[in-house]
Amino acid sequence: MPEETTRLFDPGTAEPAAEDLRLLPWTTPNGHPCYLSTDGGGYLATLADGIEEVQLAMGQELLDHARGVLAPGARALTDIEYRWLACRLTEALSDALRVADSRGQRIPDPPDTAEADGSDEQGAR
Protein backbone atom coordinates (compact mmCIF):
# COMPACT_ATOMS: atom_id res chain seq x y z
CA MET A 1 0.00 0.00 0.00
CA PRO A 2 1.51 3.39 -0.94
CA GLU A 3 2.51 5.55 2.00
CA GLU A 4 0.74 8.87 2.34
CA THR A 5 0.82 11.69 4.81
CA THR A 6 -1.69 14.34 5.70
CA ARG A 7 -0.33 17.86 6.11
CA LEU A 8 -2.15 21.00 7.06
CA PHE A 9 -1.30 23.93 4.84
CA ASP A 10 -1.57 27.53 5.95
CA PRO A 11 -1.56 29.75 2.84
CA GLY A 12 -0.45 32.67 4.98
CA THR A 13 2.87 31.05 5.90
CA ALA A 14 4.12 29.08 2.91
CA GLU A 15 3.38 27.61 -0.47
CA PRO A 16 3.03 23.84 -0.95
CA ALA A 17 6.52 22.40 -1.35
CA ALA A 18 5.74 19.54 -3.71
CA GLU A 19 3.78 19.35 -6.92
CA ASP A 20 2.23 16.06 -5.83
CA LEU A 21 0.10 17.63 -3.09
CA ARG A 22 -3.60 16.97 -3.53
CA LEU A 23 -6.18 19.50 -2.36
CA LEU A 24 -8.63 17.57 -0.21
CA PRO A 25 -12.42 18.12 -0.24
CA TRP A 26 -12.44 19.31 3.37
CA THR A 27 -10.79 22.08 5.38
CA THR A 28 -9.29 22.47 8.82
CA PRO A 29 -11.54 23.65 11.66
CA ASN A 30 -10.18 27.16 10.94
CA GLY A 31 -11.20 26.94 7.29
CA HIS A 32 -7.71 26.42 5.87
CA PRO A 33 -7.26 23.99 2.96
CA CYS A 34 -5.95 20.49 3.62
CA TYR A 35 -3.45 18.82 1.31
CA LEU A 36 -2.42 15.21 0.98
CA SER A 37 0.99 14.07 -0.22
CA THR A 38 0.13 11.05 -2.33
CA ASP A 39 0.78 9.23 -5.58
CA GLY A 40 -2.97 8.86 -6.11
CA GLY A 41 -3.48 5.67 -4.13
CA GLY A 42 -4.04 4.88 -0.50
CA TYR A 43 -6.84 5.09 2.00
CA LEU A 44 -7.07 8.89 2.32
CA ALA A 45 -6.94 9.43 -1.44
CA THR A 46 -9.72 6.89 -1.91
CA LEU A 47 -11.73 8.51 0.89
CA ALA A 48 -11.26 11.93 -0.74
CA ASP A 49 -12.42 10.53 -4.10
CA GLY A 50 -15.56 9.16 -2.44
CA ILE A 51 -16.31 12.41 -0.65
CA GLU A 52 -15.88 14.37 -3.91
CA GLU A 53 -18.36 12.06 -5.63
CA VAL A 54 -20.88 12.50 -2.80
CA GLN A 55 -20.43 16.28 -2.88
CA LEU A 56 -21.01 16.41 -6.64
CA ALA A 57 -24.03 14.09 -6.45
CA MET A 58 -25.57 16.16 -3.66
CA GLY A 59 -24.93 19.31 -5.68
CA GLN A 60 -26.70 17.77 -8.67
CA GLU A 61 -29.70 16.80 -6.53
CA LEU A 62 -29.85 20.30 -5.09
CA LEU A 63 -29.64 21.84 -8.55
CA ASP A 64 -32.49 19.60 -9.74
CA HIS A 65 -34.54 20.72 -6.72
CA ALA A 66 -33.79 24.40 -7.41
CA ARG A 67 -34.80 24.02 -11.06
CA GLY A 68 -38.09 22.48 -9.95
CA VAL A 69 -38.71 25.29 -7.49
CA LEU A 70 -38.05 27.88 -10.19
CA ALA A 71 -40.12 26.16 -12.90
CA PRO A 72 -43.20 27.95 -14.18
CA GLY A 73 -46.23 27.06 -12.09
CA ALA A 74 -44.20 25.80 -9.13
CA ARG A 75 -45.40 26.62 -5.64
CA ALA A 76 -43.79 29.78 -4.32
CA LEU A 77 -41.54 29.21 -1.33
CA THR A 78 -41.40 31.26 1.83
CA ASP A 79 -38.52 33.67 2.42
CA ILE A 80 -36.98 31.17 4.83
CA GLU A 81 -37.21 28.37 2.26
CA TYR A 82 -35.60 30.52 -0.45
CA ARG A 83 -32.84 31.51 1.98
CA TRP A 84 -32.25 27.85 2.86
CA LEU A 85 -32.05 26.98 -0.84
CA ALA A 86 -29.64 29.85 -1.53
CA CYS A 87 -27.40 28.76 1.35
CA ARG A 88 -27.33 25.13 0.21
CA LEU A 89 -26.65 26.16 -3.41
CA THR A 90 -23.76 28.33 -2.19
CA GLU A 91 -22.31 25.41 -0.25
CA ALA A 92 -22.72 23.08 -3.24
CA LEU A 93 -21.03 25.58 -5.57
CA SER A 94 -18.16 25.96 -3.11
CA ASP A 95 -17.75 22.17 -2.97
CA ALA A 96 -17.88 21.85 -6.76
CA LEU A 97 -15.27 24.59 -7.22
CA ARG A 98 -12.97 22.89 -4.69
CA VAL A 99 -13.36 19.56 -6.52
CA ALA A 100 -12.61 21.27 -9.86
CA ASP A 101 -9.58 23.01 -8.38
CA SER A 102 -8.29 19.77 -6.85
CA ARG A 103 -8.77 17.78 -10.05
CA GLY A 104 -7.37 20.57 -12.20
CA GLN A 105 -4.19 20.66 -10.11
CA ARG A 106 -3.72 16.94 -10.78
CA ILE A 107 -3.89 17.22 -14.57
CA PRO A 108 -0.35 16.79 -15.85
CA ASP A 109 1.13 19.60 -17.91
CA PRO A 110 1.24 18.75 -21.61
CA PRO A 111 4.69 18.03 -22.97
CA ASP A 112 6.37 20.89 -24.79
CA THR A 113 5.43 20.42 -28.46
CA ALA A 114 8.92 21.38 -29.69
CA GLU A 115 10.49 18.76 -27.45
CA ALA A 116 7.80 16.19 -28.15
CA ASP A 117 8.22 16.20 -31.94
CA GLY A 118 12.01 16.64 -31.84
CA SER A 119 11.96 20.00 -33.63
CA ASP A 120 13.97 23.02 -32.52
CA GLU A 121 12.40 26.47 -32.84
CA GLN A 122 15.75 28.13 -33.58
CA GLY A 123 16.61 25.56 -36.22
CA ALA A 124 13.33 26.25 -38.03
CA ARG A 125 14.36 29.77 -39.07
NUROVEX-653684 format. One record per atom (N, C-alpha, C): residue in one letter; atom name; x, y, z. Coordinates in nm, 4 decimals. Atoms other than C-alpha are relative to their C-alpha. Layout:
{'A' 'CA' {X Y Z}}
...
//
This chain:
{'M' 'N' {0.0857 -0.1179 0.0000}}
{'M' 'CA' {0.0000 0.0000 0.0000}}
{'M' 'C' {0.0895 0.1231 0.0000}}
{'P' 'N' {-0.0840 -0.1193 0.0040}}
{'P' 'CA' {0.1506 0.3393 -0.0935}}
{'P' 'C' {-0.0123 0.0790 0.1304}}
{'E' 'N' {0.0001 -0.0809 -0.1216}}
{'E' 'CA' {0.2506 0.5547 0.1999}}
{'E' 'C' {-0.0468 0.1409 -0.0328}}
{'E' 'N' {0.0477 -0.1358 0.0204}}
{'E' 'CA' {0.0738 0.8869 0.2343}}
{'E' 'C' {-0.0018 0.0720 0.1325}}
{'T' 'N' {0.0019 -0.0799 -0.1209}}
{'T' 'CA' {0.0824 1.1688 0.4813}}
{'T' 'C' {-0.0983 0.1132 -0.0174}}
{'T' 'N' {0.0915 -0.1136 0.0023}}
{'T' 'CA' {-0.1687 1.4343 0.5703}}
{'T' 'C' {0.0730 0.1180 0.0617}}
{'R' 'N' {-0.0624 -0.1212 -0.0501}}
{'R' 'CA' {-0.0333 1.7859 0.6108}}
{'R' 'C' {-0.1014 0.1122 -0.0041}}
{'L' 'N' {0.0820 -0.1202 0.0022}}
{'L' 'CA' {-0.2145 2.1004 0.7058}}
{'L' 'C' {0.0813 0.1096 -0.0656}}
{'F' 'N' {-0.0672 -0.1055 0.0738}}
{'F' 'CA' {-0.1301 2.3933 0.4843}}
{'F' 'C' {-0.0623 0.1330 0.0357}}
{'D' 'N' {0.0459 -0.1343 -0.0313}}
{'D' 'CA' {-0.1574 2.7526 0.5949}}
{'D' 'C' {0.0490 0.0916 -0.1113}}
{'P' 'N' {-0.0432 -0.0819 0.1123}}
{'P' 'CA' {-0.1560 2.9753 0.2844}}
{'P' 'C' {0.0662 0.1297 0.0428}}
{'G' 'N' {-0.0622 -0.1225 -0.0467}}
{'G' 'CA' {-0.0450 3.2674 0.4979}}
{'G' 'C' {0.1468 -0.0168 0.0351}}
{'T' 'N' {-0.1383 0.0212 -0.0428}}
{'T' 'CA' {0.2866 3.1051 0.5902}}
{'T' 'C' {0.0902 -0.0550 -0.1096}}
{'A' 'N' {-0.0876 0.0610 0.1003}}
{'A' 'CA' {0.4120 2.9079 0.2907}}
{'A' 'C' {-0.0815 -0.0541 -0.1159}}
{'E' 'N' {0.0599 0.0651 0.1157}}
{'E' 'CA' {0.3381 2.7611 -0.0473}}
{'E' 'C' {0.0238 -0.1504 0.0112}}
{'P' 'N' {-0.0257 0.1431 -0.0036}}
{'P' 'CA' {0.3030 2.3843 -0.0950}}
{'P' 'C' {0.1378 -0.0293 -0.0606}}
{'A' 'N' {-0.1363 0.0274 0.0434}}
{'A' 'CA' {0.6524 2.2402 -0.1346}}
{'A' 'C' {0.0041 -0.0921 -0.1213}}
{'A' 'N' {-0.0075 0.0992 0.1061}}
{'A' 'CA' {0.5742 1.9535 -0.3709}}
{'A' 'C' {-0.1167 0.0147 -0.0965}}
{'E' 'N' {0.1052 -0.0063 0.1013}}
{'E' 'CA' {0.3783 1.9353 -0.6922}}
{'E' 'C' {-0.1010 -0.1129 0.0163}}
{'D' 'N' {0.0885 0.1150 -0.0159}}
{'D' 'CA' {0.2230 1.6057 -0.5828}}
{'D' 'C' {-0.0970 0.0144 0.1164}}
{'L' 'N' {0.0976 -0.0213 -0.1070}}
{'L' 'CA' {0.0096 1.7628 -0.3087}}
{'L' 'C' {-0.1397 0.0074 -0.0600}}
{'R' 'N' {0.1389 0.0017 0.0455}}
{'R' 'CA' {-0.3601 1.6974 -0.3532}}
{'R' 'C' {-0.0853 0.0832 0.0948}}
{'L' 'N' {0.0955 -0.0767 -0.0785}}
{'L' 'CA' {-0.6180 1.9497 -0.2360}}
{'L' 'C' {-0.1148 -0.0926 0.0382}}
{'L' 'N' {0.1047 0.0901 -0.0479}}
{'L' 'CA' {-0.8633 1.7566 -0.0210}}
{'L' 'C' {-0.1350 0.0709 0.0038}}
{'P' 'N' {0.1337 -0.0609 0.0045}}
{'P' 'CA' {-1.2416 1.8116 -0.0238}}
{'P' 'C' {-0.0512 0.0458 0.1365}}
{'W' 'N' {0.0387 -0.0531 -0.1297}}
{'W' 'CA' {-1.2437 1.9312 0.3371}}
{'W' 'C' {0.1063 0.0998 0.0443}}
{'T' 'N' {-0.0914 -0.1011 -0.0520}}
{'T' 'CA' {-1.0788 2.2077 0.5381}}
{'T' 'C' {0.0283 -0.0275 0.1470}}
{'T' 'N' {-0.0285 0.0085 -0.1430}}
{'T' 'CA' {-0.9293 2.2473 0.8824}}
{'T' 'C' {-0.1151 0.0655 0.0761}}
{'P' 'N' {0.1040 -0.0693 -0.0774}}
{'P' 'CA' {-1.1539 2.3652 1.1661}}
{'P' 'C' {0.0046 0.1522 -0.0168}}
{'N' 'N' {-0.0138 -0.1447 0.0213}}
{'N' 'CA' {-1.0180 2.7157 1.0940}}
{'N' 'C' {-0.0305 0.0411 -0.1434}}
{'G' 'N' {0.0342 -0.0319 0.1380}}
{'G' 'CA' {-1.1199 2.6935 0.7287}}
{'G' 'C' {0.1163 -0.0017 -0.0978}}
{'H' 'N' {-0.1156 0.0069 0.0881}}
{'H' 'CA' {-0.7706 2.6420 0.5871}}
{'H' 'C' {-0.0072 -0.1272 -0.0853}}
{'P' 'N' {0.0034 0.1192 0.0839}}
{'P' 'CA' {-0.7259 2.3989 0.2963}}
{'P' 'C' {0.0885 -0.1108 0.0567}}
{'C' 'N' {-0.0791 0.1168 -0.0373}}
{'C' 'CA' {-0.5953 2.0491 0.3622}}
{'C' 'C' {0.0584 -0.0606 -0.1267}}
{'Y' 'N' {-0.0674 0.0630 0.1127}}
{'Y' 'CA' {-0.3451 1.8825 0.1309}}
{'Y' 'C' {0.0473 -0.1382 0.0412}}
{'L' 'N' {-0.0464 0.1361 -0.0224}}
{'L' 'CA' {-0.2418 1.5206 0.0977}}
{'L' 'C' {0.1167 -0.0254 -0.0933}}
{'S' 'N' {-0.1135 0.0405 0.0813}}
{'S' 'CA' {0.0992 1.4069 -0.0221}}
{'S' 'C' {-0.0232 -0.1454 -0.0384}}
{'T' 'N' {0.0377 0.1341 0.0438}}
{'T' 'CA' {0.0127 1.1048 -0.2325}}
{'T' 'C' {0.0368 -0.0219 -0.1458}}
{'D' 'N' {-0.0211 0.0345 0.1408}}
{'D' 'CA' {0.0779 0.9227 -0.5576}}
{'D' 'C' {-0.1322 -0.0362 -0.0664}}
{'G' 'N' {0.1323 0.0282 0.0549}}
{'G' 'CA' {-0.2975 0.8857 -0.6114}}
{'G' 'C' {-0.0664 -0.1212 0.0596}}
{'G' 'N' {0.0574 0.1180 -0.0625}}
{'G' 'CA' {-0.3475 0.5667 -0.4133}}
{'G' 'C' {-0.0030 0.0168 0.1500}}
{'G' 'N' {0.0027 -0.0035 -0.1451}}
{'G' 'CA' {-0.4039 0.4882 -0.0497}}
{'G' 'C' {-0.1383 0.0303 0.0543}}
{'Y' 'N' {0.1286 -0.0137 -0.0663}}
{'Y' 'CA' {-0.6841 0.5088 0.2001}}
{'Y' 'C' {-0.0542 0.1419 -0.0073}}
{'L' 'N' {0.0503 -0.1377 -0.0027}}
{'L' 'CA' {-0.7070 0.8886 0.2320}}
{'L' 'C' {-0.0343 0.0513 -0.1399}}
{'A' 'N' {0.0306 -0.0415 0.1373}}
{'A' 'CA' {-0.6935 0.9434 -0.1441}}
{'A' 'C' {-0.1318 -0.0618 -0.0464}}
{'T' 'N' {0.1249 0.0668 0.0353}}
{'T' 'CA' {-0.9722 0.6889 -0.1913}}
{'T' 'C' {-0.1174 0.0626 0.0742}}
{'L' 'N' {0.1035 -0.0669 -0.0785}}
{'L' 'CA' {-1.1731 0.8511 0.0889}}
{'L' 'C' {-0.0334 0.1357 -0.0618}}
{'A' 'N' {0.0217 -0.1311 0.0618}}
{'A' 'CA' {-1.1258 1.1933 -0.0735}}
{'A' 'C' {-0.0764 -0.0143 -0.1317}}
{'D' 'N' {0.0736 0.0246 0.1252}}
{'D' 'CA' {-1.2417 1.0527 -0.4102}}
{'D' 'C' {-0.1477 -0.0240 0.0286}}
{'G' 'N' {0.1381 0.0305 -0.0360}}
{'G' 'CA' {-1.5557 0.9156 -0.2442}}
{'G' 'C' {-0.0757 0.1227 0.0485}}
{'I' 'N' {0.0650 -0.1216 -0.0500}}
{'I' 'CA' {-1.6307 1.2414 -0.0654}}
{'I' 'C' {-0.0280 0.0958 -0.1142}}
{'E' 'N' {0.0236 -0.0858 0.1166}}
{'E' 'CA' {-1.5877 1.4368 -0.3908}}
{'E' 'C' {-0.1213 -0.0475 -0.0792}}
{'E' 'N' {0.1144 0.0537 0.0745}}
{'E' 'CA' {-1.8360 1.2059 -0.5633}}
{'E' 'C' {-0.1311 0.0294 0.0723}}
{'V' 'N' {0.1200 -0.0301 -0.0789}}
{'V' 'CA' {-2.0879 1.2496 -0.2800}}
{'V' 'C' {-0.0338 0.1483 -0.0101}}
{'Q' 'N' {0.0233 -0.1441 0.0094}}
{'Q' 'CA' {-2.0433 1.6281 -0.2884}}
{'Q' 'C' {-0.0605 0.0367 -0.1349}}
{'L' 'N' {0.0521 -0.0313 0.1333}}
{'L' 'CA' {-2.1012 1.6414 -0.6640}}
{'L' 'C' {-0.1410 -0.0551 -0.0195}}
{'A' 'N' {0.1341 0.0583 0.0121}}
{'A' 'CA' {-2.4026 1.4088 -0.6454}}
{'A' 'C' {-0.1018 0.0821 0.0795}}
{'M' 'N' {0.0908 -0.0822 -0.0798}}
{'M' 'CA' {-2.5571 1.6155 -0.3660}}
{'M' 'C' {-0.0249 0.1347 -0.0675}}
{'G' 'N' {0.0153 -0.1248 0.0732}}
{'G' 'CA' {-2.4935 1.9311 -0.5675}}
{'G' 'C' {-0.0954 -0.0152 -0.1169}}
{'Q' 'N' {0.0896 0.0250 0.1126}}
{'Q' 'CA' {-2.6704 1.7774 -0.8673}}
{'Q' 'C' {-0.1442 -0.0133 0.0483}}
{'E' 'N' {0.1351 0.0132 -0.0551}}
{'E' 'CA' {-2.9696 1.6804 -0.6534}}
{'E' 'C' {-0.0555 0.1360 0.0418}}
{'L' 'N' {0.0423 -0.1331 -0.0423}}
{'L' 'CA' {-2.9853 2.0304 -0.5086}}
{'L' 'C' {-0.0330 0.0872 -0.1206}}
{'L' 'N' {0.0263 -0.0753 0.1220}}
{'L' 'CA' {-2.9637 2.1841 -0.8552}}
{'L' 'C' {-0.1323 -0.0433 -0.0634}}
{'D' 'N' {0.1276 0.0503 0.0521}}
{'D' 'CA' {-3.2487 1.9602 -0.9742}}
{'D' 'C' {-0.1171 0.0551 0.0817}}
{'H' 'N' {0.1047 -0.0539 -0.0873}}
{'H' 'CA' {-3.4544 2.0717 -0.6721}}
{'H' 'C' {-0.0227 0.1487 -0.0303}}
{'A' 'N' {0.0113 -0.1436 0.0265}}
{'A' 'CA' {-3.3786 2.4401 -0.7412}}
{'A' 'C' {-0.0681 0.0254 -0.1344}}
{'R' 'N' {0.0646 -0.0159 0.1309}}
{'R' 'CA' {-3.4800 2.4017 -1.1061}}
{'R' 'C' {-0.1495 -0.0267 0.0110}}
{'G' 'N' {0.1416 0.0286 -0.0203}}
{'G' 'CA' {-3.8087 2.2475 -0.9946}}
{'G' 'C' {-0.0718 0.1129 0.0713}}
{'V' 'N' {0.0575 -0.1115 -0.0756}}
{'V' 'CA' {-3.8714 2.5290 -0.7494}}
{'V' 'C' {-0.0195 0.1217 -0.0899}}
{'L' 'N' {0.0047 -0.1176 0.0867}}
{'L' 'CA' {-3.8045 2.7885 -1.0193}}
{'L' 'C' {-0.0796 -0.0220 -0.1290}}
{'A' 'N' {0.0766 0.0303 0.1214}}
{'A' 'CA' {-4.0116 2.6164 -1.2901}}
{'A' 'C' {-0.1317 0.0769 -0.0009}}
{'P' 'N' {0.1302 -0.0677 0.0090}}
{'P' 'CA' {-4.3205 2.7952 -1.4181}}
{'P' 'C' {-0.1093 -0.0841 0.0651}}
{'G' 'N' {0.1107 0.0692 -0.0650}}
{'G' 'CA' {-4.6234 2.7057 -1.2089}}
{'G' 'C' {0.0359 -0.0675 0.1310}}
{'A' 'N' {-0.0405 0.0624 -0.1263}}
{'A' 'CA' {-4.4201 2.5796 -0.9132}}
{'A' 'C' {-0.0514 0.0828 0.1172}}
{'R' 'N' {0.0452 -0.0671 -0.1216}}
{'R' 'CA' {-4.5403 2.6620 -0.5645}}
{'R' 'C' {0.1077 0.0966 0.0471}}
{'A' 'N' {-0.0940 -0.0988 -0.0523}}
{'A' 'CA' {-4.3790 2.9781 -0.4322}}
{'A' 'C' {0.0440 -0.0415 0.1403}}
{'L' 'N' {-0.0541 0.0335 -0.1309}}
{'L' 'CA' {-4.1538 2.9215 -0.1333}}
{'L' 'C' {-0.0094 0.1208 0.0925}}
{'T' 'N' {-0.0075 -0.1106 -0.0967}}
{'T' 'CA' {-4.1402 3.1263 0.1832}}
{'T' 'C' {0.1397 0.0603 -0.0068}}
{'D' 'N' {-0.1317 -0.0634 -0.0045}}
{'D' 'CA' {-3.8518 3.3667 0.2418}}
{'D' 'C' {0.1029 -0.0916 0.0659}}
{'I' 'N' {-0.0917 0.0901 -0.0712}}
{'I' 'CA' {-3.6985 3.1174 0.4832}}
{'I' 'C' {0.0410 -0.1161 -0.0902}}
{'E' 'N' {-0.0316 0.1109 0.0903}}
{'E' 'CA' {-3.7207 2.8366 0.2262}}
{'E' 'C' {0.0933 0.0448 -0.1125}}
{'Y' 'N' {-0.0909 -0.0513 0.1033}}
{'Y' 'CA' {-3.5596 3.0523 -0.0448}}
{'Y' 'C' {0.1391 0.0242 0.0581}}
{'R' 'N' {-0.1304 -0.0229 -0.0634}}
{'R' 'CA' {-3.2836 3.1507 0.1981}}
{'R' 'C' {0.0722 -0.1322 0.0222}}
{'W' 'N' {-0.0597 0.1322 -0.0189}}
{'W' 'CA' {-3.2246 2.7851 0.2864}}
{'W' 'C' {0.0555 -0.0513 -0.1322}}
{'L' 'N' {-0.0427 0.0474 0.1317}}
{'L' 'CA' {-3.2049 2.6980 -0.0836}}
{'L' 'C' {0.1235 0.0758 -0.0472}}
{'A' 'N' {-0.1160 -0.0800 0.0405}}
{'A' 'CA' {-2.9635 2.9850 -0.1534}}
{'A' 'C' {0.1248 -0.0401 0.0785}}
{'C' 'N' {-0.1142 0.0434 -0.0818}}
{'C' 'CA' {-2.7399 2.8762 0.1353}}
{'C' 'C' {0.0530 -0.1353 -0.0450}}
{'R' 'N' {-0.0436 0.1329 0.0441}}
{'R' 'CA' {-2.7333 2.5134 0.0215}}
{'R' 'C' {0.0639 0.0058 -0.1391}}
{'L' 'N' {-0.0601 -0.0147 0.1332}}
{'L' 'CA' {-2.6650 2.6163 -0.3406}}
{'L' 'C' {0.1391 0.0615 0.0100}}
{'T' 'N' {-0.1310 -0.0610 -0.0210}}
{'T' 'CA' {-2.3762 2.8334 -0.2191}}
{'T' 'C' {0.0994 -0.1036 0.0495}}
{'E' 'N' {-0.0870 0.1061 -0.0507}}
{'E' 'CA' {-2.2311 2.5406 -0.0251}}
{'E' 'C' {0.0351 -0.0990 -0.1109}}
{'A' 'N' {-0.0237 0.0962 0.1083}}
{'A' 'CA' {-2.2716 2.3082 -0.3242}}
{'A' 'C' {0.0943 0.0579 -0.1051}}
{'L' 'N' {-0.0899 -0.0636 0.0962}}
{'L' 'CA' {-2.1033 2.5576 -0.5571}}
{'L' 'C' {0.1417 0.0050 0.0552}}
{'S' 'N' {-0.1320 -0.0020 -0.0636}}
{'S' 'CA' {-1.8161 2.5963 -0.3114}}
{'S' 'C' {0.0658 -0.1372 -0.0067}}
{'D' 'N' {-0.0520 0.1369 0.0087}}
{'D' 'CA' {-1.7751 2.2170 -0.2968}}
{'D' 'C' {0.0416 -0.0339 -0.1428}}
{'A' 'N' {-0.0296 0.0315 0.1398}}
{'A' 'CA' {-1.7875 2.1848 -0.6763}}
{'A' 'C' {0.1248 0.0733 -0.0479}}
{'L' 'N' {-0.1191 -0.0747 0.0390}}
{'L' 'CA' {-1.5266 2.4585 -0.7217}}
{'L' 'C' {0.1254 -0.0588 0.0632}}
{'R' 'N' {-0.1147 0.0646 -0.0653}}
{'R' 'CA' {-1.2968 2.2887 -0.4688}}
{'R' 'C' {0.0356 -0.1299 -0.0719}}
{'V' 'N' {-0.0254 0.1236 0.0737}}
{'V' 'CA' {-1.3357 1.9564 -0.6519}}
{'V' 'C' {0.0668 0.0321 -0.1341}}
{'A' 'N' {-0.0588 -0.0381 0.1292}}
{'A' 'CA' {-1.2614 2.1267 -0.9856}}
{'A' 'C' {0.1437 0.0475 0.0180}}
{'D' 'N' {-0.1350 -0.0479 -0.0268}}
{'D' 'CA' {-0.9577 2.3011 -0.8376}}
{'D' 'C' {0.0927 -0.1174 0.0301}}
{'S' 'N' {-0.0807 0.1157 -0.0363}}
{'S' 'CA' {-0.8289 1.9773 -0.6854}}
{'S' 'C' {0.0310 -0.0863 -0.1220}}
{'R' 'N' {-0.0213 0.0844 0.1183}}
{'R' 'CA' {-0.8773 1.7785 -1.0050}}
{'R' 'C' {0.0826 0.0718 -0.1060}}
{'G' 'N' {-0.0782 -0.0764 0.0965}}
{'G' 'CA' {-0.7369 2.0572 -1.2200}}
{'G' 'C' {0.1473 0.0029 0.0359}}
{'Q' 'N' {-0.1392 0.0007 -0.0438}}
{'Q' 'CA' {-0.4191 2.0658 -1.0113}}
{'Q' 'C' {0.0680 -0.1327 -0.0300}}
{'R' 'N' {-0.0575 0.1323 0.0237}}
{'R' 'CA' {-0.3718 1.6945 -1.0778}}
{'R' 'C' {0.0120 -0.0352 -0.1478}}
{'I' 'N' {-0.0155 0.0248 0.1433}}
{'I' 'CA' {-0.3894 1.7224 -1.4573}}
{'I' 'C' {0.1450 0.0287 -0.0361}}
{'P' 'N' {-0.1403 -0.0249 0.0328}}
{'P' 'CA' {-0.0350 1.6793 -1.5848}}
{'P' 'C' {0.0133 0.1047 -0.1099}}
{'D' 'N' {-0.0274 -0.0979 0.1043}}
{'D' 'CA' {0.1134 1.9596 -1.7908}}
{'D' 'C' {0.0293 -0.0734 -0.1304}}
{'P' 'N' {-0.0301 0.0651 0.1274}}
{'P' 'CA' {0.1238 1.8749 -2.1612}}
{'P' 'C' {0.1483 0.0145 -0.0313}}
{'P' 'N' {-0.1413 -0.0118 0.0357}}
{'P' 'CA' {0.4689 1.8026 -2.2966}}
{'P' 'C' {0.0196 0.1160 -0.0967}}
{'D' 'N' {-0.0322 -0.1091 0.0908}}
{'D' 'CA' {0.6374 2.0894 -2.4789}}
{'D' 'C' {-0.0020 -0.0560 -0.1418}}
{'T' 'N' {0.0157 0.0534 0.1357}}
{'T' 'CA' {0.5435 2.0419 -2.8456}}
{'T' 'C' {0.1314 -0.0023 -0.0758}}
{'A' 'N' {-0.1291 -0.0008 0.0696}}
{'A' 'CA' {0.8917 2.1377 -2.9691}}
{'A' 'C' {0.0846 -0.1178 0.0448}}
{'E' 'N' {-0.0762 0.1137 -0.0489}}
{'E' 'CA' {1.0488 1.8761 -2.7451}}
{'E' 'C' {-0.0647 -0.1317 -0.0387}}
{'A' 'N' {0.0724 0.1233 0.0290}}
{'A' 'CA' {0.7796 1.6187 -2.8148}}
{'A' 'C' {0.0210 -0.0482 -0.1430}}
{'D' 'N' {-0.0161 0.0428 0.1383}}
{'D' 'CA' {0.8223 1.6200 -3.1936}}
{'D' 'C' {0.1445 0.0062 -0.0471}}
{'G' 'N' {-0.1409 -0.0013 0.0334}}
{'G' 'CA' {1.2005 1.6644 -3.1840}}
{'G' 'C' {0.0454 0.1225 -0.0784}}
{'S' 'N' {-0.0386 -0.1193 0.0764}}
{'S' 'CA' {1.1959 2.0003 -3.3631}}
{'S' 'C' {0.0623 0.1031 0.0927}}
{'D' 'N' {-0.0637 -0.1078 -0.0763}}
{'D' 'CA' {1.3970 2.3016 -3.2519}}
{'D' 'C' {-0.0467 0.1300 -0.0616}}
{'E' 'N' {0.0538 -0.1252 0.0539}}
{'E' 'CA' {1.2397 2.6472 -3.2840}}
{'E' 'C' {0.1082 0.0827 -0.0670}}
{'Q' 'N' {-0.1049 -0.0803 0.0594}}
{'Q' 'CA' {1.5747 2.8128 -3.3578}}
{'Q' 'C' {0.0458 -0.0604 -0.1314}}
{'G' 'N' {-0.0428 0.0651 0.1229}}
{'G' 'CA' {1.6610 2.5558 -3.6225}}
{'G' 'C' {-0.1018 0.0157 -0.1117}}
{'A' 'N' {0.1055 -0.0116 0.1011}}
{'A' 'CA' {1.3330 2.6252 -3.8027}}
{'A' 'C' {0.0053 0.1307 -0.0758}}
{'R' 'N' {-0.0076 -0.1311 0.0667}}
{'R' 'CA' {1.4356 2.9769 -3.9075}}
{'R' 'C' {0.0542 -0.0083 -0.1368}}
//
